[in-house]
């Protein structure tokens, strides 16, 4: 049996929806890391040196290779990763 690891950075308010979508398409669980920080192409905004970033979570899924594509597509759809930045 072969596995793939899916790593998802998402805003904390989308974590539950992404987890539910992954479960419905075959994932059996995940490791969630809270309060992660990521940086994109553009610099993050600050206010008097304080970051204005939203809290992010990192979800680590270890899934069967045959299910990975379907899970990834559903996570992307529910999280709206193609539609919105972040």
Helices and strands as residue ranges (DSSP letters): E 3-11, G 12-14, H 15-24, E 31-36, E 46-47, E 50-51, E 56-64, H 65-79
